[in-house]
Amino acid sequence: MIDLVFLAFIGYVLVLGLRRPFLWVLLYVYIDILAPQRIGYSLISTLPVSLIAFAAAFGGWLALDRKTGARFTLRQGLMLALLIYCWWTTGNAAFPLEAATKWDWVWKALLFAIFLPLTLTTRARIEGLALVLLLSVATIVIGTGMKTVLGGGGYENLKFFVNDNSGIYESSTLATVAIGLIPMLWWFVRHGTVFRPHWAVTGFAVALTFACLLVPIGTEARTGLLCIAALGGLMLRYTKRRMLFIAGAGVLGLTALPFLPQSYYDRMATLAEPGGDESASTRVAVWEWTIDYAAQNPFGGGFDAYRANRFAYTMPVKEVAGNTTTVEYREVIDEGRAFHSSIFEMLGEQGWPGLMIWLTLHGLGLWQMERIQRRWRANEDEAERWIAPLAAALQMGAVIYIIGALFQGIAYQPVMLMLVGLQIGLNTYCKRIDSARALLGRTTARRPSSAGKLAGAVTA
């Protein structure tokens, strides 16, 4: 039955897209995030629904959609350069078969992120993409929050819609994405036009925020706790009553402590003592190995180059006998450990050129969103006062993603690349408004009689 529901919905959107091709872009976003073909049991799992939506999104834009306002930007050029560079390193990878497997989804994520801003030419489209992205992730987050409340959590024990610890369904990745989208959620509460500001919208936002905060608890993802702390710090910039906010956050945190399971405390304690946890200890060893590897292979070893690592490290092993606890330090030999950091993932796989492209891509995004905030934050016009808050939400989401990416190999995470596309679309939209106003000003100075006509064209 669930297969039929998914297929009926996908088919319905495909039909609607004949009149509104942009709907096919949103359909691909929905399928790429939620992965209904992995949730279903029979029919839908045999159909290439993702490929169908991917082809419809590109083909619909090329053949049916209007191209007015579409621009190719510097950040899209950076992603194109990274795509070409990844293709080259895949052809020269240290582990060709494994590299080809990762390349199979990375190129789609990068290509779609390059294409996405070309379709975001109006406020309605920018908001539509943000809403579909948010609600697709929310579908997973709500189920995760419910399972956590009902006692189904635990590290590597919390089951999502699919029994697969990869992509957005990986626990730390979901925790990072969930926390990173909270600012965008509250942007919709104040500035949404699809769902206008209303007490029901606010109530849903409160419940979804609570579910997002439950994800790091249910998954016991240490990165999620760091992302929550980052969100709290970022929100101080936009909070007028900072001391009240800090006091409220402290009270809320203390109130939640008695309800947290002991396993959560044990897991979070390793943040203060990483040497006592095997996962944390291997990360440091892998990072040191990656630096040495990049010194010998400055252009990277291709996807999954971490499979070449082999190292030794010392781990404390506690043994309890009655009332006596002894600690013995033992040398552990490990190999083929993942990078556990997007920085070292890029460095090991794509070398110094790939890492520089990736850092520049996200650094430019933070700078552009900051510039938009400063440029538009004083605008009280109903048609434009949404711009600066959205830029702030996208900037906070990007910062939280980068912090989470320091401890996870999510450099090519599709949801985050879609956020990059959303940032580019907003920046391009703002530049179009400024360009139109500058043209209007010059035209008015030369021919005052034509000002009214040009103003009407800008508004349309």
C-alpha positions as a Markdown table, in Angstrom:
| # | Residue | x | y | z |
|---|---|---|---|---|
| 1 | Met | 0.0 | 0.0 | 0.0 |
| 2 | Ile | 2.8 | 2.5 | 0.9 |
| 3 | Asp | 4.3 | 1.9 | -2.6 |
| 4 | Leu | 1.1 | 2.9 | -4.2 |
| 5 | Val | 0.8 | 6.0 | -2.1 |
| 6 | Phe | 4.3 | 7.1 | -3.1 |
| 7 | Leu | 3.8 | 6.3 | -6.7 |
| 8 | Ala | 0.4 | 8.1 | -6.9 |
| 9 | Phe | 1.9 | 11.2 | -5.4 |
| 10 | Ile | 5.0 | 11.2 | -7.7 |
| 11 | Gly | 2.7 | 10.6 | -10.7 |
| 12 | Tyr | 0.4 | 13.5 | -9.7 |
| 13 | Val | 3.3 | 15.9 | -9.4 |
| 14 | Leu | 4.7 | 14.8 | -12.7 |
| 15 | Val | 1.4 | 15.6 | -14.3 |
| 16 | Leu | 1.1 | 19.0 | -12.6 |
| 17 | Gly | 4.7 | 19.8 | -13.8 |
| 18 | Leu | 3.4 | 19.9 | -17.4 |
| 19 | Arg | 2.0 | 23.3 | -16.6 |
| 20 | Arg | 4.5 | 24.3 | -13.9 |
| 21 | Pro | 7.9 | 22.7 | -14.7 |
| 22 | Phe | 9.5 | 24.0 | -11.5 |
| 23 | Leu | 7.4 | 21.4 | -9.6 |
| 24 | Trp | 9.7 | 18.8 | -11.1 |
| 25 | Val | 12.6 | 20.4 | -9.4 |
| 26 | Leu | 10.8 | 20.3 | -6.1 |
| 27 | Leu | 9.9 | 16.6 | -6.8 |
| 28 | Tyr | 13.5 | 15.7 | -7.2 |
| 29 | Val | 14.4 | 17.5 | -4.0 |
| 30 | Tyr | 11.7 | 15.5 | -2.2 |
| 31 | Ile | 12.8 | 12.2 | -3.6 |
| 32 | Asp | 16.5 | 12.8 | -3.1 |
| 33 | Ile | 16.1 | 13.7 | 0.6 |
| 34 | Leu | 13.4 | 11.2 | 1.7 |
| 35 | Ala | 14.3 | 8.4 | -0.7 |
| 36 | Pro | 10.8 | 6.8 | -1.0 |
| 37 | Gln | 12.3 | 4.0 | -3.2 |
| 38 | Arg | 14.2 | 2.8 | -0.1 |
| 39 | Ile | 11.1 | 3.1 | 2.2 |
| 40 | Gly | 8.8 | 1.1 | 0.0 |
| 41 | Tyr | 8.7 | -2.7 | -0.1 |
| 42 | Ser | 8.2 | -3.9 | -3.7 |
| 43 | Leu | 7.1 | -2.0 | -6.8 |
| 44 | Ile | 8.7 | 1.5 | -6.1 |
| 45 | Ser | 12.0 | 0.0 | -5.2 |
| 46 | Thr | 12.3 | -1.5 | -8.7 |
| 47 | Leu | 11.6 | 1.8 | -10.5 |
| 48 | Pro | 14.2 | 4.5 | -11.1 |
| 49 | Val | 12.1 | 7.3 | -9.6 |
| 50 | Ser | 15.1 | 9.4 | -8.7 |
| 51 | Leu | 16.4 | 9.2 | -12.2 |
| 52 | Ile | 13.0 | 10.0 | -13.7 |
| 53 | Ala | 12.6 | 13.1 | -11.4 |
| 54 | Phe | 16.2 | 14.1 | -12.2 |
| 55 | Ala | 15.6 | 14.0 | -15.9 |
| 56 | Ala | 12.3 | 15.8 | -15.6 |
| 57 | Ala | 13.8 | 18.6 | -13.6 |
| 58 | Phe | 16.6 | 19.3 | -16.1 |
| 59 | Gly | 14.5 | 18.6 | -19.2 |
| 60 | Gly | 11.5 | 20.6 | -18.0 |
| 61 | Trp | 13.7 | 23.6 | -17.4 |
| 62 | Leu | 15.4 | 23.3 | -20.8 |
| 63 | Ala | 12.3 | 22.8 | -22.8 |
| 64 | Leu | 9.4 | 24.4 | -20.9 |
| 65 | Asp | 10.5 | 26.8 | -18.2 |
| 66 | Arg | 11.3 | 30.5 | -18.7 |
| 67 | Lys | 14.9 | 31.5 | -18.4 |
| 68 | Thr | 14.4 | 35.1 | -17.4 |
| 69 | Gly | 16.7 | 36.1 | -14.6 |
| 70 | Ala | 18.8 | 33.0 | -14.8 |
| 71 | Arg | 22.5 | 33.7 | -14.2 |
| 72 | Phe | 25.7 | 31.5 | -13.9 |
| 73 | Thr | 27.6 | 32.7 | -10.9 |
| 74 | Leu | 31.1 | 32.4 | -9.5 |
| 75 | Arg | 30.0 | 29.8 | -6.8 |
| 76 | Gln | 28.4 | 27.7 | -9.5 |
| 77 | Gly | 31.7 | 27.9 | -11.4 |
| 78 | Leu | 33.5 | 26.7 | -8.3 |
| 79 | Met | 31.1 | 23.7 | -8.0 |
| 80 | Leu | 31.6 | 23.0 | -11.7 |
| 81 | Ala | 35.4 | 23.1 | -11.2 |
| 82 | Leu | 35.0 | 20.7 | -8.2 |
| 83 | Leu | 32.9 | 18.4 | -10.3 |
| 84 | Ile | 35.4 | 18.2 | -13.1 |
| 85 | Tyr | 38.3 | 17.8 | -10.6 |
| 86 | Cys | 36.4 | 14.9 | -8.8 |
| 87 | Trp | 35.9 | 13.3 | -12.2 |
| 88 | Trp | 39.7 | 13.5 | -12.9 |
| 89 | Thr | 40.6 | 12.1 | -9.4 |
| 90 | Thr | 38.1 | 9.3 | -9.8 |
| 91 | Gly | 39.8 | 8.3 | -13.0 |
| 92 | Asn | 43.1 | 8.2 | -11.2 |
| 93 | Ala | 41.8 | 6.9 | -7.8 |
| 94 | Ala | 43.8 | 4.6 | -5.5 |
| 95 | Phe | 40.7 | 2.4 | -5.2 |
| 96 | Pro | 38.9 | 2.6 | -8.5 |
| 97 | Leu | 35.9 | 0.4 | -7.7 |
| 98 | Glu | 35.1 | 2.1 | -4.4 |
| 99 | Ala | 35.7 | 5.5 | -5.9 |
| 100 | Ala | 33.3 | 4.8 | -8.8 |
| 101 | Thr | 30.6 | 3.9 | -6.3 |
| 102 | Lys | 30.9 | 7.2 | -4.5 |
| 103 | Trp | 31.2 | 9.1 | -7.7 |
| 104 | Asp | 27.9 | 7.6 | -8.8 |
| 105 | Trp | 26.0 | 9.9 | -6.3 |
| 106 | Val | 28.5 | 12.7 | -5.8 |
| 107 | Trp | 28.3 | 13.9 | -9.4 |
| 108 | Lys | 24.5 | 14.0 | -9.3 |
| 109 | Ala | 24.5 | 16.0 | -6.0 |
| 110 | Leu | 27.0 | 18.5 | -7.4 |
| 111 | Leu | 25.3 | 18.8 | -10.8 |
| 112 | Phe | 21.9 | 19.4 | -9.3 |
| 113 | Ala | 23.4 | 22.1 | -6.9 |
| 114 | Ile | 24.9 | 23.8 | -10.0 |
| 115 | Phe | 21.6 | 23.7 | -11.8 |
| 116 | Leu | 19.3 | 24.6 | -9.0 |
| 117 | Pro | 20.1 | 28.4 | -8.8 |
| 118 | Leu | 19.1 | 28.8 | -12.5 |
| 119 | Thr | 15.5 | 27.9 | -11.6 |
| 120 | Leu | 15.3 | 30.2 | -8.5 |
| 121 | Thr | 14.3 | 33.4 | -10.3 |
| 122 | Thr | 11.4 | 34.6 | -8.0 |
| 123 | Arg | 10.5 | 34.8 | -4.4 |
| 124 | Ala | 7.8 | 32.1 | -4.8 |
| 125 | Arg | 10.4 | 29.7 | -6.2 |
| 126 | Ile | 13.0 | 30.4 | -3.5 |
| 127 | Glu | 10.3 | 30.0 | -0.8 |
| 128 | Gly | 9.0 | 26.8 | -2.5 |
| 129 | Leu | 12.4 | 25.2 | -2.6 |
| 130 | Ala | 13.1 | 26.1 | 1.1 |
| 131 | Leu | 9.7 | 24.7 | 2.1 |
| 132 | Val | 10.0 | 21.4 | 0.3 |
| 133 | Leu | 13.5 | 21.0 | 1.6 |
| 134 | Leu | 12.4 | 21.7 | 5.2 |
| 135 | Leu | 9.3 | 19.5 | 5.2 |
| 136 | Ser | 11.2 | 16.6 | 3.5 |
| 137 | Val | 13.7 | 16.6 | 6.3 |
| 138 | Ala | 10.9 | 17.2 | 8.9 |
| 139 | Thr | 9.3 | 14.0 | 7.8 |
| 140 | Ile | 12.3 | 12.1 | 9.0 |
| 141 | Val | 12.8 | 14.3 | 12.1 |
| 142 | Ile | 9.3 | 13.9 | 13.3 |
| 143 | Gly | 9.5 | 10.1 | 13.2 |
| 144 | Thr | 12.9 | 10.2 | 14.9 |
| 145 | Gly | 11.5 | 12.5 | 17.7 |
| 146 | Met | 8.5 | 10.3 | 18.3 |
| 147 | Lys | 10.7 | 7.2 | 18.6 |
| 148 | Thr | 13.0 | 9.0 | 21.0 |
| 149 | Val | 10.2 | 10.1 | 23.3 |
| 150 | Leu | 8.8 | 6.5 | 23.2 |
| 151 | Gly | 12.1 | 5.1 | 24.3 |
| 152 | Gly | 13.5 | 3.8 | 21.0 |
| 153 | Gly | 16.7 | 5.8 | 21.0 |
| 154 | Gly | 20.3 | 4.9 | 21.5 |
| 155 | Tyr | 23.6 | 5.2 | 19.6 |
| 156 | Glu | 23.3 | 3.1 | 16.4 |
| 157 | Asn | 20.0 | 1.7 | 17.7 |
| 158 | Leu | 17.5 | 4.3 | 16.5 |
| 159 | Lys | 15.9 | 3.1 | 13.3 |
| 160 | Phe | 14.6 | 5.6 | 10.8 |
| 161 | Phe | 12.4 | 4.9 | 7.8 |
| 162 | Val | 15.1 | 2.8 | 6.3 |
| 163 | Asn | 17.5 | 0.3 | 7.8 |
| 164 | Asp | 20.5 | 2.0 | 6.3 |
| 165 | Asn | 23.1 | 4.1 | 8.1 |
| 166 | Ser | 24.1 | 6.3 | 5.1 |
| 167 | Gly | 23.2 | 9.7 | 3.6 |
| 168 | Ile | 20.9 | 11.8 | 5.6 |
| 169 | Tyr | 19.8 | 8.7 | 7.5 |
| 170 | Glu | 23.2 | 8.5 | 9.2 |
| 171 | Ser | 22.7 | 9.6 | 12.8 |
| 172 | Ser | 25.2 | 12.4 | 13.0 |
| 173 | Thr | 24.3 | 13.7 | 9.6 |
| 174 | Leu | 20.6 | 13.9 | 10.5 |
| 175 | Ala | 21.4 | 15.6 | 13.8 |
| 176 | Thr | 23.5 | 18.3 | 11.9 |
| 177 | Val | 20.9 | 18.8 | 9.2 |
| 178 | Ala | 18.0 | 19.0 | 11.7 |
| 179 | Ile | 19.7 | 21.6 | 13.9 |
| 180 | Gly | 20.9 | 23.6 | 10.9 |
| 181 | Leu | 17.3 | 24.0 | 9.5 |
| 182 | Ile | 15.8 | 25.4 | 12.7 |
| 183 | Pro | 16.6 | 29.0 | 11.8 |
| 184 | Met | 14.9 | 28.5 | 8.4 |
| 185 | Leu | 11.9 | 27.0 | 10.1 |
| 186 | Trp | 11.3 | 30.1 | 12.2 |
| 187 | Trp | 11.8 | 32.3 | 9.1 |
| 188 | Phe | 8.7 | 30.6 | 7.7 |
| 189 | Val | 6.8 | 31.5 | 10.9 |
| 190 | Arg | 7.4 | 35.2 | 10.4 |
| 191 | His | 7.7 | 35.6 | 6.6 |
| 192 | Gly | 6.1 | 32.6 | 4.9 |
| 193 | Thr | 3.6 | 33.2 | 2.2 |
| 194 | Val | 2.6 | 29.6 | 1.4 |
| 195 | Phe | 1.6 | 29.1 | 5.0 |
| 196 | Arg | 0.9 | 32.6 | 6.3 |
| 197 | Pro | 1.8 | 33.5 | 9.9 |
| 198 | His | -0.8 | 31.9 | 12.1 |
| 199 | Trp | -1.0 | 30.3 | 15.6 |
| 200 | Ala | -1.2 | 26.8 | 13.9 |
| 201 | Val | 2.0 | 27.5 | 12.0 |
| 202 | Thr | 3.7 | 28.7 | 15.2 |
| 203 | Gly | 2.5 | 25.6 | 17.1 |
| 204 | Phe | 3.9 | 23.3 | 14.4 |
| 205 | Ala | 7.2 | 25.2 | 14.4 |
| 206 | Val | 7.5 | 24.8 | 18.2 |
| 207 | Ala | 6.8 | 21.0 | 18.0 |
| 208 | Leu | 9.2 | 20.6 | 15.0 |
| 209 | Thr | 11.9 | 22.5 | 16.8 |
| 210 | Phe | 11.5 | 20.2 | 19.8 |
| 211 | Ala | 11.7 | 17.2 | 17.5 |
| 212 | Cys | 14.9 | 18.6 | 15.9 |
| 213 | Leu | 16.5 | 19.0 | 19.4 |
| 214 | Leu | 15.5 | 15.5 | 20.2 |
| 215 | Val | 17.4 | 14.1 | 17.2 |
| 216 | Pro | 20.9 | 14.4 | 18.8 |
| 217 | Ile | 19.5 | 12.9 | 22.0 |
| 218 | Gly | 17.8 | 10.0 | 20.2 |
| 219 | Thr | 20.8 | 9.2 | 18.1 |
| 220 | Glu | 23.3 | 10.1 | 20.9 |
| 221 | Ala | 25.3 | 11.9 | 18.2 |
| 222 | Arg | 28.1 | 14.0 | 19.9 |
| 223 | Thr | 28.2 | 16.3 | 16.8 |
| 224 | Gly | 24.6 | 17.1 | 17.4 |
| 225 | Leu | 25.4 | 18.5 | 20.8 |
| 226 | Leu | 28.1 | 20.8 | 19.3 |
| 227 | Cys | 25.6 | 21.9 | 16.7 |
| 228 | Ile | 23.0 | 22.8 | 19.4 |
| 229 | Ala | 25.7 | 24.9 | 21.2 |
| 230 | Ala | 26.6 | 26.6 | 17.9 |
| 231 | Leu | 22.9 | 27.4 | 17.2 |
| 232 | Gly | 22.6 | 28.9 | 20.7 |
| 233 | Gly | 25.7 | 31.1 | 20.2 |
| 234 | Leu | 24.5 | 32.2 | 16.7 |
| 235 | Met | 21.1 | 33.2 | 18.0 |
| 236 | Leu | 22.6 | 35.6 | 20.5 |
| 237 | Arg | 23.4 | 37.9 | 17.6 |
| 238 | Tyr | 19.7 | 38.3 | 16.7 |
| 239 | Thr | 18.3 | 38.3 | 20.3 |
| 240 | Lys | 17.5 | 41.6 | 21.9 |
| 241 | Arg | 17.3 | 40.3 | 25.4 |
| 242 | Arg | 20.5 | 38.3 | 25.5 |
| 243 | Met | 20.7 | 37.7 | 29.2 |
| 244 | Leu | 17.1 | 36.5 | 29.3 |
| 245 | Phe | 17.8 | 34.2 | 26.4 |
| 246 | Ile | 20.9 | 32.8 | 28.1 |
| 247 | Ala | 19.0 | 32.3 | 31.4 |
| 248 | Gly | 16.1 | 30.6 | 29.6 |
| 249 | Ala | 18.4 | 28.3 | 27.7 |
| 250 | Gly | 20.2 | 27.3 | 30.9 |
| 251 | Val | 16.9 | 26.6 | 32.7 |
| 252 | Leu | 15.6 | 24.5 | 29.7 |
| 253 | Gly | 18.9 | 22.5 | 29.7 |
| 254 | Leu | 18.8 | 21.9 | 33.4 |
| 255 | Thr | 15.1 | 20.8 | 33.2 |
| 256 | Ala | 15.9 | 18.3 | 30.5 |
| 257 | Leu | 18.8 | 16.7 | 32.3 |
| 258 | Pro | 16.8 | 14.3 | 34.6 |
| 259 | Phe | 15.0 | 12.9 | 31.5 |
| 260 | Leu | 18.2 | 12.0 | 29.6 |
| 261 | Pro | 19.2 | 8.3 | 29.6 |
| 262 | Gln | 22.5 | 7.3 | 31.2 |
| 263 | Ser | 23.8 | 6.1 | 27.9 |
| 264 | Tyr | 23.5 | 9.6 | 26.6 |
| 265 | Tyr | 25.7 | 10.9 | 29.5 |
| 266 | Asp | 28.2 | 8.2 | 28.9 |
| 267 | Arg | 28.4 | 9.0 | 25.2 |
| 268 | Met | 28.7 | 12.8 | 25.7 |
| 269 | Ala | 31.4 | 12.3 | 28.4 |
| 270 | Thr | 33.8 | 11.2 | 25.6 |
| 271 | Leu | 33.8 | 14.8 | 24.3 |
| 272 | Ala | 35.8 | 15.8 | 27.4 |
| 273 | Glu | 38.0 | 12.6 | 27.3 |
| 274 | Pro | 38.4 | 11.7 | 23.7 |
| 275 | Gly | 41.4 | 9.5 | 24.5 |
| 276 | Gly | 39.1 | 7.0 | 26.3 |
| 277 | Asp | 36.8 | 6.4 | 23.3 |
| 278 | Glu | 37.9 | 4.3 | 20.3 |
| 279 | Ser | 36.0 | 6.4 | 17.8 |
| 280 | Ala | 37.5 | 9.7 | 19.0 |
| 281 | Ser | 41.0 | 8.2 | 19.2 |
| 282 | Thr | 41.0 | 6.9 | 15.7 |
| 283 | Arg | 39.8 | 10.2 | 14.3 |
| 284 | Val | 42.9 | 12.0 | 15.5 |
| 285 | Ala | 45.1 | 9.2 | 14.1 |
| 286 | Val | 43.3 | 9.3 | 10.8 |
| 287 | Trp | 43.7 | 13.0 | 10.5 |
| 288 | Glu | 47.4 | 12.8 | 11.2 |
| 289 | Trp | 47.7 | 10.0 | 8.6 |
| 290 | Thr | 45.8 | 12.2 | 6.0 |
| 291 | Ile | 48.2 | 15.1 | 6.4 |
| 292 | Asp | 51.1 | 12.8 | 5.7 |
| 293 | Tyr | 49.2 | 11.2 | 2.8 |
| 294 | Ala | 48.5 | 14.7 | 1.3 |
| 295 | Ala | 52.2 | 15.5 | 1.6 |
| 296 | Gln | 52.9 | 12.6 | -0.7 |
| 297 | Asn | 49.8 | 12.9 | -2.8 |
| 298 | Pro | 49.1 | 16.7 | -3.1 |
| 299 | Phe | 46.3 | 16.1 | -5.7 |
| 300 | Gly | 44.5 | 13.5 | -3.6 |
| 301 | Gly | 43.9 | 9.8 | -3.9 |
| 302 | Gly | 40.4 | 9.9 | -5.2 |
| 303 | Phe | 37.2 | 8.9 | -3.4 |
| 304 | Asp | 37.6 | 6.5 | -0.5 |
| 305 | Ala | 41.3 | 7.1 | -0.3 |
| 306 | Tyr | 41.1 | 6.4 | 3.5 |
| 307 | Arg | 41.1 | 2.7 | 2.7 |
| 308 | Ala | 44.9 | 3.0 | 2.4 |
| 309 | Asn | 45.4 | 4.1 | 6.0 |
| 310 | Arg | 47.0 | 1.8 | 8.7 |
| 311 | Phe | 48.2 | 3.1 | 12.0 |
| 312 | Ala | 48.7 | 2.3 | 15.7 |
| 313 | Tyr | 47.4 | 4.2 | 18.7 |
| 314 | Thr | 47.2 | 3.6 | 22.5 |
| 315 | Met | 43.8 | 3.1 | 24.2 |
| 316 | Pro | 43.1 | 2.9 | 27.9 |
| 317 | Val | 41.2 | -0.3 | 28.8 |
| 318 | Lys | 39.4 | -0.4 | 32.2 |
| 319 | Glu | 39.0 | -3.6 | 34.1 |
| 320 | Val | 36.8 | -3.8 | 37.1 |
| 321 | Ala | 37.3 | -6.5 | 39.8 |
| 322 | Gly | 35.1 | -6.0 | 42.8 |
| 323 | Asn | 35.8 | -2.6 | 44.2 |
| 324 | Thr | 39.0 | -2.2 | 42.3 |
| 325 | Thr | 39.3 | -0.5 | 38.8 |
| 326 | Thr | 42.6 | -0.9 | 36.9 |
| 327 | Val | 43.5 | 0.9 | 33.7 |
| 328 | Glu | 45.8 | -0.7 | 31.3 |
| 329 | Tyr | 47.1 | 1.1 | 28.1 |
| 330 | Arg | 47.2 | -1.1 | 25.1 |
| 331 | Glu | 48.4 | -0.5 | 21.6 |
| 332 | Val | 45.7 | -1.0 | 18.9 |
| 333 | Ile | 46.4 | -1.5 | 15.2 |
| 334 | Asp | 43.7 | -0.2 | 12.9 |
| 335 | Glu | 43.3 | 0.3 | 9.2 |
| 336 | Gly | 40.8 | 1.5 | 6.6 |
| 337 | Arg | 39.2 | 4.0 | 9.0 |
| 338 | Ala | 37.0 | 6.7 | 7.4 |
| 339 | Phe | 38.1 | 10.4 | 7.6 |
| 340 | His | 35.4 | 11.5 | 10.0 |
| 341 | Ser | 35.9 | 15.1 | 8.9 |
| 342 | Ser | 34.9 | 16.9 | 5.7 |
| 343 | Ile | 38.2 | 18.9 | 5.9 |
| 344 | Phe | 40.3 | 15.7 | 5.8 |
| 345 | Glu | 37.8 | 14.0 | 3.5 |
| 346 | Met | 38.5 | 16.7 | 0.9 |
| 347 | Leu | 42.2 | 16.8 | 1.6 |
| 348 | Gly | 42.7 | 13.0 | 1.4 |
| 349 | Glu | 40.4 | 12.5 | -1.6 |
| 350 | Gln | 40.8 | 15.7 | -3.7 |
| 351 | Gly | 44.1 | 17.0 | -2.3 |
| 352 | Trp | 44.9 | 20.6 | -1.6 |
| 353 | Pro | 43.2 | 21.9 | -4.8 |
| 354 | Gly | 39.9 | 20.2 | -3.9 |
| 355 | Leu | 40.1 | 21.4 | -0.3 |
| 356 | Met | 40.7 | 25.0 | -1.4 |
| 357 | Ile | 37.8 | 24.9 | -3.8 |
| 358 | Trp | 35.5 | 23.5 | -1.1 |
| 359 | Leu | 36.6 | 26.1 | 1.6 |
| 360 | Thr | 36.2 | 29.0 | -0.9 |
| 361 | Leu | 32.8 | 27.8 | -1.9 |
| 362 | His | 31.4 | 27.9 | 1.6 |
| 363 | Gly | 33.5 | 30.9 | 2.7 |
| 364 | Leu | 32.0 | 33.0 | -0.2 |
| 365 | Gly | 28.5 | 31.8 | 0.9 |
| 366 | Leu | 29.0 | 33.1 | 4.5 |
| 367 | Trp | 30.3 | 36.4 | 3.1 |
| 368 | Gln | 27.4 | 36.8 | 0.6 |
| 369 | Met | 24.8 | 36.1 | 3.2 |
| 370 | Glu | 26.4 | 38.6 | 5.6 |
| 371 | Arg | 26.5 | 41.2 | 2.9 |
| 372 | Ile | 22.8 | 40.7 | 2.0 |
| 373 | Gln | 21.9 | 41.0 | 5.7 |
| 374 | Arg | 23.7 | 44.3 | 6.0 |
| 375 | Arg | 22.2 | 45.6 | 2.7 |
| 376 | Trp | 18.6 | 44.7 | 3.3 |
| 377 | Arg | 18.1 | 44.5 | 7.1 |
| 378 | Ala | 16.7 | 48.1 | 7.3 |
| 379 | Asn | 14.2 | 47.5 | 4.5 |
| 380 | Glu | 10.6 | 47.6 | 5.9 |
| 381 | Asp | 8.9 | 47.2 | 2.6 |
| 382 | Glu | 6.5 | 44.3 | 2.8 |
| 383 | Ala | 7.8 | 42.9 | -0.5 |
| 384 | Glu | 11.4 | 42.9 | 0.6 |
| 385 | Arg | 11.7 | 42.7 | 4.4 |
| 386 | Trp | 11.9 | 38.9 | 4.2 |
| 387 | Ile | 15.3 | 39.0 | 2.4 |
| 388 | Ala | 17.6 | 39.8 | 5.3 |
| 389 | Pro | 16.0 | 37.3 | 7.7 |
| 390 | Leu | 16.3 | 34.5 | 5.1 |
| 391 | Ala | 20.0 | 35.4 | 4.5 |
| 392 | Ala | 20.5 | 35.2 | 8.3 |
| 393 | Ala | 18.8 | 31.8 | 8.5 |
| 394 | Leu | 20.8 | 30.4 | 5.5 |
| 395 | Gln | 24.0 | 31.8 | 7.1 |
| 396 | Met | 23.3 | 30.2 | 10.4 |
| 397 | Gly | 22.5 | 26.9 | 8.7 |
| 398 | Ala | 25.8 | 27.1 | 6.8 |
| 399 | Val | 27.8 | 27.7 | 10.0 |
| 400 | Ile | 26.1 | 24.8 | 11.8 |
| 401 | Tyr | 26.8 | 22.6 | 8.8 |
| 402 | Ile | 30.5 | 23.6 | 8.7 |
| 403 | Ile | 30.8 | 22.9 | 12.5 |
| 404 | Gly | 29.2 | 19.5 | 12.0 |
| 405 | Ala | 31.3 | 18.8 | 9.0 |
| 406 | Leu | 34.5 | 19.2 | 11.0 |
| 407 | Phe | 33.7 | 15.8 | 12.6 |
| 408 | Gln | 31.9 | 14.0 | 9.8 |
| 409 | Gly | 32.7 | 13.1 | 6.2 |
| 410 | Ile | 29.7 | 15.1 | 4.7 |
| 411 | Ala | 31.5 | 17.3 | 2.2 |
| 412 | Tyr | 29.1 | 16.4 | -0.6 |
| 413 | Gln | 25.9 | 16.0 | 1.5 |
| 414 | Pro | 23.1 | 16.7 | -1.0 |
| 415 | Val | 20.9 | 18.6 | 1.5 |
| 416 | Met | 23.7 | 21.0 | 2.2 |
| 417 | Leu | 24.6 | 21.4 | -1.4 |
| 418 | Met | 20.9 | 22.3 | -2.0 |
| 419 | Leu | 21.3 | 25.0 | 0.7 |
| 420 | Val | 24.3 | 26.3 | -1.2 |
| 421 | Gly | 22.0 | 26.5 | -4.3 |
| 422 | Leu | 19.4 | 28.3 | -2.3 |
| 423 | Gln | 22.1 | 30.8 | -1.1 |
| 424 | Ile | 23.2 | 31.4 | -4.7 |
| 425 | Gly | 19.6 | 31.9 | -5.8 |
| 426 | Leu | 18.9 | 34.5 | -3.1 |
| 427 | Asn | 22.1 | 36.4 | -3.9 |
| 428 | Thr | 21.2 | 36.4 | -7.6 |
| 429 | Tyr | 17.7 | 37.6 | -6.8 |
| 430 | Cys | 19.0 | 40.5 | -4.8 |
| 431 | Lys | 21.5 | 41.5 | -7.5 |
| 432 | Arg | 18.7 | 41.6 | -10.0 |
| 433 | Ile | 16.7 | 43.9 | -7.8 |
| 434 | Asp | 19.7 | 46.2 | -7.4 |
| 435 | Ser | 20.5 | 46.2 | -11.1 |
| 436 | Ala | 16.9 | 47.0 | -12.0 |
| 437 | Arg | 16.8 | 49.9 | -9.5 |
| 438 | Ala | 20.1 | 51.3 | -10.8 |
| 439 | Leu | 18.7 | 51.1 | -14.4 |
| 440 | Leu | 15.5 | 52.8 | -13.2 |
| 441 | Gly | 17.5 | 55.6 | -11.6 |
| 442 | Arg | 19.6 | 56.2 | -14.7 |
| 443 | Thr | 16.5 | 56.1 | -17.0 |
| 444 | Thr | 14.6 | 58.5 | -14.7 |
| 445 | Ala | 17.4 | 61.0 | -14.8 |
| 446 | Arg | 17.5 | 60.9 | -18.6 |
| 447 | Arg | 13.8 | 60.5 | -19.5 |
| 448 | Pro | 11.5 | 61.1 | -16.6 |
| 449 | Ser | 8.5 | 60.2 | -18.7 |
| 450 | Ser | 9.6 | 56.6 | -19.1 |
| 451 | Ala | 10.1 | 56.0 | -15.4 |
| 452 | Gly | 6.6 | 54.7 | -14.8 |
| 453 | Lys | 6.9 | 52.1 | -17.5 |
| 454 | Leu | 10.2 | 50.8 | -16.3 |
| 455 | Ala | 9.1 | 50.6 | -12.7 |
| 456 | Gly | 6.1 | 48.5 | -13.7 |
| 457 | Ala | 8.5 | 46.1 | -15.6 |
| 458 | Val | 10.7 | 45.7 | -12.5 |
| 459 | Thr | 7.7 | 44.9 | -10.3 |
| 460 | Ala | 6.5 | 42.3 | -12.8 |
